[in-house]
């Protein structure tokens, strides 16, 4: 056993730290309800890439920084549209359910 624990303990701490960052990102973008077992892997990839791009603009010229800023705005808009689409899907499912119940009566 090393100074900072064995390999499994270090890996577990690292994974917990990453998941905490992902959870923070989900909260900031108000998309916690979209993060579930069916789409966990692609969401993790998107979140990780989005968080890692934050270091890019500090080394670039003003033109690249402008494009980066526009990309951040588009990302926020995409999350808004995803939330809206998710709400529509849930509402449509509820309407279908109610119509089926009405038809059975």
Biopython code that builds the backbone (N, CA, C, O; Angstrom):
import numpy as np
from Bio.PDB.StructureBuilder import StructureBuilder

atoms = [
    (1, "UNK", "N", (0.846, -1.183, 0.000)),
    (1, "UNK", "CA", (0.000, 0.000, 0.000)),
    (1, "UNK", "C", (0.883, 1.235, 0.000)),
    (1, "UNK", "O", (1.821, 1.345, 0.789)),
    (2, "UNK", "N", (0.574, 2.148, -0.881)),
    (2, "UNK", "CA", (1.370, 3.356, -1.010)),
    (2, "UNK", "C", (0.888, 4.460, -0.091)),
    (2, "UNK", "O", (-0.027, 4.284, 0.713)),
    (3, "UNK", "N", (1.511, 5.558, -0.232)),
    (3, "UNK", "CA", (1.201, 6.727, 0.582)),
    (3, "UNK", "C", (-0.246, 7.199, 0.390)),
    (3, "UNK", "O", (-0.867, 7.666, 1.345)),
    (4, "UNK", "N", (-0.789, 7.086, -0.820)),
    (4, "UNK", "CA", (-2.133, 7.573, -1.128)),
    (4, "UNK", "C", (-3.138, 6.445, -1.307)),
    (4, "UNK", "O", (-4.193, 6.658, -1.906)),
    (5, "UNK", "N", (-2.845, 5.266, -0.811)),
    (5, "UNK", "CA", (-3.749, 4.129, -0.942)),
    (5, "UNK", "C", (-3.368, 3.260, -2.115)),
    (5, "UNK", "O", (-2.485, 3.597, -2.904)),
    (6, "UNK", "N", (-4.045, 2.145, -2.214)),
    (6, "UNK", "CA", (-3.734, 1.239, -3.320)),
    (6, "UNK", "C", (-4.389, 1.725, -4.612)),
    (6, "UNK", "O", (-5.126, 2.711, -4.620)),
    (7, "UNK", "N", (-4.111, 1.029, -5.677)),
    (7, "UNK", "CA", (-4.563, 1.452, -7.007)),
    (7, "UNK", "C", (-6.090, 1.545, -7.091)),
    (7, "UNK", "O", (-6.617, 2.482, -7.690)),
    (8, "UNK", "N", (-6.790, 0.599, -6.506)),
    (8, "UNK", "CA", (-8.254, 0.600, -6.560)),
    (8, "UNK", "C", (-8.842, 1.792, -5.807)),
    (8, "UNK", "O", (-9.813, 2.400, -6.257)),
    (9, "UNK", "N", (-8.247, 2.122, -4.655)),
    (9, "UNK", "CA", (-8.732, 3.264, -3.883)),
    (9, "UNK", "C", (-8.506, 4.574, -4.634)),
    (9, "UNK", "O", (-9.377, 5.444, -4.645)),
    (10, "UNK", "N", (-7.355, 4.713, -5.251)),
    (10, "UNK", "CA", (-7.066, 5.927, -6.023)),
    (10, "UNK", "C", (-8.022, 6.048, -7.201)),
    (10, "UNK", "O", (-8.516, 7.133, -7.509)),
    (11, "UNK", "N", (-8.275, 4.916, -7.856)),
    (11, "UNK", "CA", (-9.192, 4.921, -8.998)),
    (11, "UNK", "C", (-10.604, 5.298, -8.547)),
    (11, "UNK", "O", (-11.285, 6.070, -9.222)),
    (12, "UNK", "N", (-11.043, 4.761, -7.418)),
    (12, "UNK", "CA", (-12.375, 5.066, -6.900)),
    (12, "UNK", "C", (-12.497, 6.550, -6.547)),
    (12, "UNK", "O", (-13.520, 7.169, -6.841)),
    (13, "UNK", "N", (-11.467, 7.126, -5.922)),
    (13, "UNK", "CA", (-11.480, 8.548, -5.595)),
    (13, "UNK", "C", (-11.514, 9.402, -6.867)),
    (13, "UNK", "O", (-12.223, 10.406, -6.934)),
    (14, "UNK", "N", (-10.740, 8.989, -7.870)),
    (14, "UNK", "CA", (-10.704, 9.705, -9.142)),
    (14, "UNK", "C", (-12.076, 9.669, -9.815)),
    (14, "UNK", "O", (-12.556, 10.699, -10.289)),
    (15, "UNK", "N", (-12.706, 8.504, -9.861)),
    (15, "UNK", "CA", (-14.035, 8.370, -10.476)),
    (15, "UNK", "C", (-15.071, 9.206, -9.720)),
    (15, "UNK", "O", (-15.931, 9.836, -10.336)),
    (16, "UNK", "N", (-14.989, 9.211, -8.386)),
    (16, "UNK", "CA", (-15.930, 10.000, -7.589)),
    (16, "UNK", "C", (-15.755, 11.488, -7.873)),
    (16, "UNK", "O", (-16.735, 12.229, -7.953)),
    (17, "UNK", "N", (-14.516, 11.921, -8.024)),
    (17, "UNK", "CA", (-14.233, 13.330, -8.311)),
    (17, "UNK", "C", (-14.802, 13.728, -9.678)),
    (17, "UNK", "O", (-15.399, 14.795, -9.824)),
    (18, "UNK", "N", (-14.611, 12.868, -10.663)),
    (18, "UNK", "CA", (-15.142, 13.134, -12.005)),
    (18, "UNK", "C", (-16.667, 13.180, -11.977)),
    (18, "UNK", "O", (-17.276, 14.061, -12.585)),
    (19, "UNK", "N", (-17.290, 12.220, -11.261)),
    (19, "UNK", "CA", (-18.749, 12.191, -11.196)),
    (19, "UNK", "C", (-19.289, 13.428, -10.492)),
    (19, "UNK", "O", (-20.341, 13.943, -10.871)),
    (20, "UNK", "N", (-18.592, 13.906, -9.484)),
    (20, "UNK", "CA", (-19.009, 15.142, -8.811)),
    (20, "UNK", "C", (-18.991, 16.319, -9.780)),
    (20, "UNK", "O", (-19.900, 17.150, -9.761)),
    (21, "UNK", "N", (-17.963, 16.398, -10.628)),
    (21, "UNK", "CA", (-17.899, 17.461, -11.633)),
    (21, "UNK", "C", (-19.036, 17.330, -12.641)),
    (21, "UNK", "O", (-19.617, 18.332, -13.059)),
    (22, "UNK", "N", (-19.352, 16.100, -13.031)),
    (22, "UNK", "CA", (-20.461, 15.882, -13.955)),
    (22, "UNK", "C", (-21.773, 16.321, -13.323)),
    (22, "UNK", "O", (-22.591, 16.980, -13.964)),
    (23, "UNK", "N", (-21.969, 15.949, -12.055)),
    (23, "UNK", "CA", (-23.199, 16.328, -11.362)),
    (23, "UNK", "C", (-23.331, 17.849, -11.264)),
    (23, "UNK", "O", (-24.428, 18.389, -11.410)),
    (24, "UNK", "N", (-22.231, 18.526, -11.020)),
    (24, "UNK", "CA", (-22.238, 19.986, -10.959)),
    (24, "UNK", "C", (-22.632, 20.569, -12.320)),
    (24, "UNK", "O", (-23.412, 21.519, -12.387)),
    (25, "UNK", "N", (-22.095, 20.003, -13.399)),
    (25, "UNK", "CA", (-22.437, 20.455, -14.750)),
    (25, "UNK", "C", (-23.930, 20.249, -15.017)),
    (25, "UNK", "O", (-24.590, 21.121, -15.582)),
    (26, "UNK", "N", (-24.459, 19.086, -14.605)),
    (26, "UNK", "CA", (-25.880, 18.806, -14.790)),
    (26, "UNK", "C", (-26.740, 19.827, -14.045)),
    (26, "UNK", "O", (-27.755, 20.286, -14.568)),
    (27, "UNK", "N", (-26.338, 20.176, -12.840)),
    (27, "UNK", "CA", (-27.085, 21.155, -12.055)),
    (27, "UNK", "C", (-27.021, 22.539, -12.686)),
    (27, "UNK", "O", (-28.032, 23.236, -12.763)),
    (28, "UNK", "N", (-25.839, 22.937, -13.136)),
    (28, "UNK", "CA", (-25.673, 24.255, -13.738)),
    (28, "UNK", "C", (-26.528, 24.419, -14.987)),
    (28, "UNK", "O", (-27.048, 25.502, -15.253)),
    (29, "UNK", "N", (-26.672, 23.339, -15.752)),
    (29, "UNK", "CA", (-27.445, 23.391, -16.996)),
    (29, "UNK", "C", (-28.874, 22.918, -16.822)),
    (29, "UNK", "O", (-29.633, 22.855, -17.789)),
    (30, "UNK", "N", (-29.246, 22.585, -15.594)),
    (30, "UNK", "CA", (-30.613, 22.152, -15.258)),
    (30, "UNK", "C", (-31.066, 20.974, -16.116)),
    (30, "UNK", "O", (-32.165, 20.969, -16.670)),
    (31, "UNK", "N", (-30.193, 19.981, -16.208)),
    (31, "UNK", "CA", (-30.519, 18.798, -17.017)),
    (31, "UNK", "C", (-30.379, 17.508, -16.212)),
    (31, "UNK", "O", (-30.157, 16.440, -16.784)),
    (32, "UNK", "N", (-30.507, 17.603, -14.879)),
    (32, "UNK", "CA", (-30.358, 16.419, -14.039)),
    (32, "UNK", "C", (-31.363, 15.330, -14.416)),
    (32, "UNK", "O", (-31.042, 14.142, -14.391)),
    (33, "UNK", "N", (-32.590, 15.748, -14.767)),
    (33, "UNK", "CA", (-33.637, 14.772, -15.067)),
    (33, "UNK", "C", (-33.408, 14.035, -16.391)),
    (33, "UNK", "O", (-34.049, 13.016, -16.647)),
    (34, "UNK", "N", (-32.509, 14.537, -17.227)),
    (34, "UNK", "CA", (-32.212, 13.867, -18.497)),
    (34, "UNK", "C", (-31.115, 12.818, -18.358)),
    (34, "UNK", "O", (-30.887, 12.018, -19.266)),
    (35, "UNK", "N", (-30.448, 12.830, -17.224)),
    (35, "UNK", "CA", (-29.289, 11.954, -16.996)),
    (35, "UNK", "C", (-29.768, 10.678, -16.314)),
    (35, "UNK", "O", (-30.002, 10.657, -15.105)),
    (36, "UNK", "N", (-29.911, 9.610, -17.105)),
    (36, "UNK", "CA", (-30.365, 8.338, -16.551)),
    (36, "UNK", "C", (-29.637, 7.195, -17.235)),
    (36, "UNK", "O", (-28.827, 7.421, -18.134)),
    (37, "UNK", "N", (-29.918, 5.985, -16.820)),
    (37, "UNK", "CA", (-29.163, 4.821, -17.284)),
    (37, "UNK", "C", (-29.171, 4.650, -18.805)),
    (37, "UNK", "O", (-28.186, 4.187, -19.380)),
    (38, "UNK", "N", (-30.275, 5.021, -19.458)),
    (38, "UNK", "CA", (-30.371, 4.831, -20.907)),
    (38, "UNK", "C", (-29.371, 5.672, -21.691)),
    (38, "UNK", "O", (-28.918, 5.259, -22.759)),
    (39, "UNK", "N", (-29.020, 6.853, -21.168)),
    (39, "UNK", "CA", (-28.127, 7.728, -21.926)),
    (39, "UNK", "C", (-26.922, 8.187, -21.117)),
    (39, "UNK", "O", (-26.323, 9.218, -21.425)),
    (40, "UNK", "N", (-26.568, 7.441, -20.102)),
    (40, "UNK", "CA", (-25.484, 7.860, -19.210)),
    (40, "UNK", "C", (-24.140, 7.963, -19.932)),
    (40, "UNK", "O", (-23.421, 8.943, -19.742)),
    (41, "UNK", "N", (-23.796, 6.995, -20.736)),
    (41, "UNK", "CA", (-22.497, 6.993, -21.426)),
    (41, "UNK", "C", (-22.347, 8.161, -22.405)),
    (41, "UNK", "O", (-21.342, 8.870, -22.350)),
    (42, "UNK", "N", (-23.330, 8.383, -23.311)),
    (42, "UNK", "CA", (-23.153, 9.533, -24.204)),
    (42, "UNK", "C", (-23.184, 10.866, -23.465)),
    (42, "UNK", "O", (-22.465, 11.795, -23.833)),
    (43, "UNK", "N", (-24.012, 10.967, -22.425)),
    (43, "UNK", "CA", (-24.050, 12.207, -21.643)),
    (43, "UNK", "C", (-22.708, 12.444, -20.951)),
    (43, "UNK", "O", (-22.229, 13.577, -20.902)),
    (44, "UNK", "N", (-22.098, 11.381, -20.416)),
    (44, "UNK", "CA", (-20.786, 11.521, -19.779)),
    (44, "UNK", "C", (-19.754, 12.042, -20.776)),
    (44, "UNK", "O", (-18.946, 12.911, -20.448)),
    (45, "UNK", "N", (-19.788, 11.507, -21.987)),
    (45, "UNK", "CA", (-18.831, 11.945, -23.012)),
    (45, "UNK", "C", (-19.037, 13.414, -23.355)),
    (45, "UNK", "O", (-18.069, 14.165, -23.481)),
    (46, "UNK", "N", (-20.289, 13.828, -23.505)),
    (46, "UNK", "CA", (-20.593, 15.217, -23.825)),
    (46, "UNK", "C", (-20.156, 16.137, -22.696)),
    (46, "UNK", "O", (-19.539, 17.176, -22.932)),
    (47, "UNK", "N", (-20.475, 15.752, -21.483)),
    (47, "UNK", "CA", (-20.126, 16.588, -20.325)),
    (47, "UNK", "C", (-18.617, 16.703, -20.194)),
    (47, "UNK", "O", (-18.091, 17.796, -19.982)),
    (48, "UNK", "N", (-17.917, 15.579, -20.319)),
    (48, "UNK", "CA", (-16.457, 15.597, -20.177)),
    (48, "UNK", "C", (-15.811, 16.479, -21.236)),
    (48, "UNK", "O", (-14.912, 17.262, -20.928)),
    (49, "UNK", "N", (-16.261, 16.358, -22.485)),
    (49, "UNK", "CA", (-15.699, 17.188, -23.548)),
    (49, "UNK", "C", (-16.012, 18.660, -23.319)),
    (49, "UNK", "O", (-15.168, 19.524, -23.554)),
    (50, "UNK", "N", (-17.216, 18.940, -22.863)),
    (50, "UNK", "CA", (-17.605, 20.322, -22.627)),
    (50, "UNK", "C", (-16.775, 20.940, -21.510)),
    (50, "UNK", "O", (-16.379, 22.102, -21.605)),
    (51, "UNK", "N", (-16.512, 20.190, -20.473)),
    (51, "UNK", "CA", (-15.717, 20.712, -19.361)),
    (51, "UNK", "C", (-14.250, 20.862, -19.740)),
    (51, "UNK", "O", (-13.583, 21.770, -19.243)),
    (52, "UNK", "N", (-13.737, 20.014, -20.592)),
    (52, "UNK", "CA", (-12.323, 20.068, -20.954)),
    (52, "UNK", "C", (-11.987, 21.182, -21.921)),
    (52, "UNK", "O", (-10.821, 21.562, -22.030)),
    (53, "UNK", "N", (-12.975, 21.722, -22.633)),
    (53, "UNK", "CA", (-12.679, 22.767, -23.603)),
    (53, "UNK", "C", (-12.456, 24.117, -22.944)),
    (53, "UNK", "O", (-12.091, 25.076, -23.624)),
    (54, "UNK", "N", (-12.666, 24.219, -21.644)),
    (54, "UNK", "CA", (-12.507, 25.484, -20.944)),
    (54, "UNK", "C", (-11.097, 26.026, -20.937)),
    (54, "UNK", "O", (-10.913, 27.226, -20.735)),
    (55, "UNK", "N", (-10.100, 25.201, -21.145)),
    (55, "UNK", "CA", (-8.713, 25.658, -21.108)),
    (55, "UNK", "C", (-8.244, 26.185, -22.461)),
    (55, "UNK", "O", (-7.168, 26.777, -22.545)),
    (56, "UNK", "N", (-9.010, 25.988, -23.498)),
    (56, "UNK", "CA", (-8.580, 26.325, -24.851)),
    (56, "UNK", "C", (-8.382, 27.826, -25.074)),
    (56, "UNK", "O", (-7.328, 28.214, -25.578)),
    (57, "UNK", "N", (-9.342, 28.692, -24.725)),
    (57, "UNK", "CA", (-9.226, 30.085, -25.161)),
    (57, "UNK", "C", (-8.088, 30.872, -24.522)),
    (57, "UNK", "O", (-7.683, 31.896, -25.074)),
    (58, "UNK", "N", (-7.578, 30.456, -23.432)),
    (58, "UNK", "CA", (-6.541, 31.256, -22.789)),
    (58, "UNK", "C", (-5.240, 31.280, -23.578)),
    (58, "UNK", "O", (-4.370, 32.109, -23.309)),
    (59, "UNK", "N", (-5.095, 30.385, -24.546)),
    (59, "UNK", "CA", (-3.870, 30.327, -25.333)),
    (59, "UNK", "C", (-4.067, 30.782, -26.771)),
    (59, "UNK", "O", (-3.153, 30.659, -27.587)),
    (60, "UNK", "N", (-5.250, 31.307, -27.095)),
    (60, "UNK", "CA", (-5.568, 31.611, -28.492)),
    (60, "UNK", "C", (-5.700, 33.114, -28.712)),
    (60, "UNK", "O", (-5.692, 33.907, -27.771)),
    (61, "UNK", "N", (-5.821, 33.476, -29.980)),
    (61, "UNK", "CA", (-6.005, 34.889, -30.330)),
    (61, "UNK", "C", (-7.475, 35.298, -30.175)),
    (61, "UNK", "O", (-8.317, 34.462, -29.845)),
    (62, "UNK", "N", (-7.781, 36.555, -30.407)),
    (62, "UNK", "CA", (-9.128, 37.067, -30.179)),
    (62, "UNK", "C", (-10.173, 36.424, -31.090)),
    (62, "UNK", "O", (-11.309, 36.207, -30.669)),
    (63, "UNK", "N", (-9.802, 36.121, -32.321)),
    (63, "UNK", "CA", (-10.746, 35.483, -33.242)),
    (63, "UNK", "C", (-11.182, 34.117, -32.735)),
    (63, "UNK", "O", (-12.366, 33.784, -32.786)),
    (64, "UNK", "N", (-10.252, 33.341, -32.257)),
    (64, "UNK", "CA", (-10.578, 32.013, -31.731)),
    (64, "UNK", "C", (-11.423, 32.140, -30.464)),
    (64, "UNK", "O", (-12.341, 31.352, -30.240)),
    (65, "UNK", "N", (-11.105, 33.138, -29.639)),
    (65, "UNK", "CA", (-11.889, 33.357, -28.425)),
    (65, "UNK", "C", (-13.333, 33.715, -28.763)),
    (65, "UNK", "O", (-14.258, 33.292, -28.070)),
    (66, "UNK", "N", (-13.530, 34.495, -29.831)),
    (66, "UNK", "CA", (-14.876, 34.864, -30.254)),
    (66, "UNK", "C", (-15.651, 33.632, -30.703)),
    (66, "UNK", "O", (-16.805, 33.447, -30.318)),
    (67, "UNK", "N", (-15.027, 32.798, -31.506)),
    (67, "UNK", "CA", (-15.668, 31.561, -31.962)),
    (67, "UNK", "C", (-15.985, 30.667, -30.767)),
    (67, "UNK", "O", (-17.047, 30.047, -30.713)),
    (68, "UNK", "N", (-15.075, 30.606, -29.825)),
    (68, "UNK", "CA", (-15.284, 29.812, -28.616)),
    (68, "UNK", "C", (-16.495, 30.335, -27.839)),
    (68, "UNK", "O", (-17.319, 29.548, -27.373)),
    (69, "UNK", "N", (-16.605, 31.652, -27.700)),
    (69, "UNK", "CA", (-17.745, 32.236, -27.004)),
    (69, "UNK", "C", (-19.057, 31.924, -27.697)),
    (69, "UNK", "O", (-20.055, 31.615, -27.045)),
    (70, "UNK", "N", (-19.056, 32.006, -29.024)),
    (70, "UNK", "CA", (-20.259, 31.662, -29.786)),
    (70, "UNK", "C", (-20.617, 30.196, -29.614)),
    (70, "UNK", "O", (-21.794, 29.843, -29.540)),
    (71, "UNK", "N", (-19.618, 29.355, -29.551)),
    (71, "UNK", "CA", (-19.862, 27.925, -29.361)),
    (71, "UNK", "C", (-20.487, 27.654, -27.993)),
    (71, "UNK", "O", (-21.350, 26.785, -27.867)),
    (72, "UNK", "N", (-20.059, 28.387, -26.979)),
    (72, "UNK", "CA", (-20.655, 28.232, -25.648)),
    (72, "UNK", "C", (-22.131, 28.621, -25.659)),
    (72, "UNK", "O", (-22.958, 27.966, -25.025)),
    (73, "UNK", "N", (-22.461, 29.703, -26.391)),
    (73, "UNK", "CA", (-23.856, 30.125, -26.495)),
    (73, "UNK", "C", (-24.673, 29.037, -27.191)),
    (73, "UNK", "O", (-25.771, 28.706, -26.745)),
    (74, "UNK", "N", (-24.148, 28.487, -28.268)),
    (74, "UNK", "CA", (-24.861, 27.420, -28.981)),
    (74, "UNK", "C", (-25.054, 26.194, -28.092)),
    (74, "UNK", "O", (-26.097, 25.541, -28.146)),
    (75, "UNK", "N", (-24.063, 25.887, -27.288)),
    (75, "UNK", "CA", (-24.185, 24.744, -26.380)),
    (75, "UNK", "C", (-25.332, 24.962, -25.393)),
    (75, "UNK", "O", (-26.128, 24.054, -25.153)),
    (76, "UNK", "N", (-25.416, 26.155, -24.825)),
    (76, "UNK", "CA", (-26.502, 26.474, -23.886)),
    (76, "UNK", "C", (-27.860, 26.383, -24.588)),
    (76, "UNK", "O", (-28.821, 25.860, -24.025)),
    (77, "UNK", "N", (-27.931, 26.890, -25.812)),
    (77, "UNK", "CA", (-29.191, 26.815, -26.561)),
    (77, "UNK", "C", (-29.577, 25.360, -26.824)),
    (77, "UNK", "O", (-30.751, 25.002, -26.738)),
    (78, "UNK", "N", (-28.598, 24.533, -27.143)),
    (78, "UNK", "CA", (-28.880, 23.121, -27.388)),
    (78, "UNK", "C", (-29.444, 22.448, -26.141)),
    (78, "UNK", "O", (-30.386, 21.661, -26.235)),
    (79, "UNK", "N", (-28.872, 22.753, -24.965)),
    (79, "UNK", "CA", (-29.402, 22.158, -23.733)),
    (79, "UNK", "C", (-30.833, 22.627, -23.490)),
    (79, "UNK", "O", (-31.670, 21.845, -23.038)),
    (80, "UNK", "N", (-31.123, 23.894, -23.785)),
    (80, "UNK", "CA", (-32.489, 24.391, -23.627)),
    (80, "UNK", "C", (-33.447, 23.640, -24.534)),
    (80, "UNK", "O", (-34.538, 23.256, -24.110)),
    (81, "UNK", "N", (-33.043, 23.428, -25.785)),
    (81, "UNK", "CA", (-33.889, 22.708, -26.729)),
    (81, "UNK", "C", (-34.069, 21.251, -26.316)),
    (81, "UNK", "O", (-35.152, 20.687, -26.477)),
    (82, "UNK", "N", (-33.031, 20.651, -25.794)),
    (82, "UNK", "CA", (-33.132, 19.266, -25.327)),
    (82, "UNK", "C", (-34.128, 19.181, -24.175)),
    (82, "UNK", "O", (-34.955, 18.269, -24.141)),
    (83, "UNK", "N", (-34.060, 20.123, -23.227)),
    (83, "UNK", "CA", (-35.020, 20.133, -22.114)),
    (83, "UNK", "C", (-36.446, 20.320, -22.617)),
    (83, "UNK", "O", (-37.366, 19.642, -22.158)),
    (84, "UNK", "N", (-36.630, 21.246, -23.569)),
    (84, "UNK", "CA", (-37.963, 21.481, -24.107)),
    (84, "UNK", "C", (-38.491, 20.241, -24.824)),
    (84, "UNK", "O", (-39.654, 19.876, -24.658)),
    (85, "UNK", "N", (-37.641, 19.594, -25.619)),
    (85, "UNK", "CA", (-38.064, 18.379, -26.323)),
    (85, "UNK", "C", (-38.411, 17.267, -25.348)),
    (85, "UNK", "O", (-39.367, 16.523, -25.568)),
    (86, "UNK", "N", (-37.648, 17.147, -24.279)),
    (86, "UNK", "CA", (-37.936, 16.133, -23.271)),
    (86, "UNK", "C", (-39.296, 16.385, -22.629)),
    (86, "UNK", "O", (-40.058, 15.445, -22.404)),
    (87, "UNK", "N", (-39.605, 17.647, -22.333)),
    (87, "UNK", "CA", (-40.911, 17.980, -21.771)),
    (87, "UNK", "C", (-42.035, 17.650, -22.746)),
    (87, "UNK", "O", (-43.076, 17.131, -22.344)),
    (88, "UNK", "N", (-41.826, 17.948, -24.019)),
    (88, "UNK", "CA", (-42.846, 17.629, -25.026)),
    (88, "UNK", "C", (-43.071, 16.128, -25.134)),
    (88, "UNK", "O", (-44.209, 15.673, -25.255)),
    (89, "UNK", "N", (-42.002, 15.368, -25.090)),
    (89, "UNK", "CA", (-42.123, 13.911, -25.163)),
    (89, "UNK", "C", (-42.928, 13.385, -23.989)),
    (89, "UNK", "O", (-43.797, 12.530, -24.161)),
    (90, "UNK", "N", (-42.642, 13.892, -22.794)),
    (90, "UNK", "CA", (-43.378, 13.467, -21.598)),
    (90, "UNK", "C", (-44.840, 13.873, -21.678)),
    (90, "UNK", "O", (-45.721, 13.098, -21.304)),
    (91, "UNK", "N", (-45.107, 15.086, -22.163)),
    (91, "UNK", "CA", (-46.485, 15.545, -22.295)),
    (91, "UNK", "C", (-47.239, 14.717, -23.328)),
    (91, "UNK", "O", (-48.394, 14.352, -23.108)),
    (92, "UNK", "N", (-46.595, 14.420, -24.447)),
    (92, "UNK", "CA", (-47.239, 13.604, -25.480)),
    (92, "UNK", "C", (-47.545, 12.209, -24.974)),
    (92, "UNK", "O", (-48.603, 11.657, -25.277)),
    (93, "UNK", "N", (-46.632, 11.633, -24.208)),
    (93, "UNK", "CA", (-46.874, 10.304, -23.644)),
    (93, "UNK", "C", (-48.071, 10.336, -22.701)),
    (93, "UNK", "O", (-48.880, 9.408, -22.697)),
    (94, "UNK", "N", (-48.190, 11.384, -21.912)),
    (94, "UNK", "CA", (-49.332, 11.519, -20.997)),
    (94, "UNK", "C", (-50.634, 11.687, -21.776)),
    (94, "UNK", "O", (-51.651, 11.104, -21.402)),
    (95, "UNK", "N", (-50.620, 12.466, -22.844)),
    (95, "UNK", "CA", (-51.816, 12.661, -23.670)),
    (95, "UNK", "C", (-52.240, 11.339, -24.303)),
    (95, "UNK", "O", (-53.425, 11.004, -24.316)),
    (96, "UNK", "N", (-51.285, 10.597, -24.823)),
    (96, "UNK", "CA", (-51.595, 9.293, -25.429)),
    (96, "UNK", "C", (-52.210, 8.362, -24.397)),
    (96, "UNK", "O", (-53.190, 7.669, -24.675)),
    (97, "UNK", "N", (-51.628, 8.350, -23.204)),
    (97, "UNK", "CA", (-52.152, 7.513, -22.125)),
    (97, "UNK", "C", (-53.592, 7.881, -21.795)),
    (97, "UNK", "O", (-54.444, 7.005, -21.654)),
    (98, "UNK", "N", (-53.863, 9.179, -21.671)),
    (98, "UNK", "CA", (-55.226, 9.640, -21.354)),
    (98, "UNK", "C", (-56.207, 9.321, -22.473)),
    (98, "UNK", "O", (-57.346, 8.936, -22.208)),
    (99, "UNK", "N", (-55.778, 9.477, -23.716)),
    (99, "UNK", "CA", (-56.652, 9.145, -24.844)),
    (99, "UNK", "C", (-56.977, 7.660, -24.886)),
    (99, "UNK", "O", (-58.108, 7.278, -25.188)),
    (100, "UNK", "N", (-56.008, 6.833, -24.590)),
    (100, "UNK", "CA", (-56.254, 5.380, -24.553)),
    (100, "UNK", "C", (-57.241, 5.029, -23.445)),
    (100, "UNK", "O", (-58.127, 4.194, -23.629)),
    (101, "UNK", "N", (-57.080, 5.673, -22.297)),
    (101, "UNK", "CA", (-58.022, 5.439, -21.182)),
    (101, "UNK", "C", (-59.427, 5.896, -21.555)),
    (101, "UNK", "O", (-60.408, 5.224, -21.235)),
    (102, "UNK", "N", (-59.525, 7.036, -22.230)),
    (102, "UNK", "CA", (-60.818, 7.580, -22.649)),
    (102, "UNK", "C", (-61.477, 6.646, -23.666)),
    (102, "UNK", "O", (-62.692, 6.448, -23.635)),
    (103, "UNK", "N", (-60.683, 6.082, -24.557)),
    (103, "UNK", "CA", (-61.189, 5.196, -25.601)),
    (103, "UNK", "C", (-61.718, 3.898, -24.990)),
    (103, "UNK", "O", (-62.704, 3.340, -25.473)),
    (104, "UNK", "N", (-61.071, 3.422, -23.939)),
    (104, "UNK", "CA", (-61.468, 2.170, -23.298)),
    (104, "UNK", "C", (-62.787, 2.324, -22.552)),
    (104, "UNK", "O", (-63.527, 1.353, -22.396)),
    (105, "UNK", "N", (-63.085, 3.529, -22.094)),
    (105, "UNK", "CA", (-64.335, 3.759, -21.333)),
    (105, "UNK", "C", (-65.486, 3.799, -22.268)),
    (105, "UNK", "O", (-66.624, 3.981, -21.837)),
]
sb = StructureBuilder()
sb.init_structure("model")
sb.init_model(0)
sb.init_chain("A")
sb.init_seg("    ")
for serial, (resi, resn, name, xyz) in enumerate(atoms, 1):
    if name == "N":
        sb.init_residue(resn, " ", resi, " ")
    sb.init_atom(name, np.array(xyz, "f"), 0.0, 1.0, " ", f" {name:<3s}", serial, name[0])
structure = sb.get_structure()
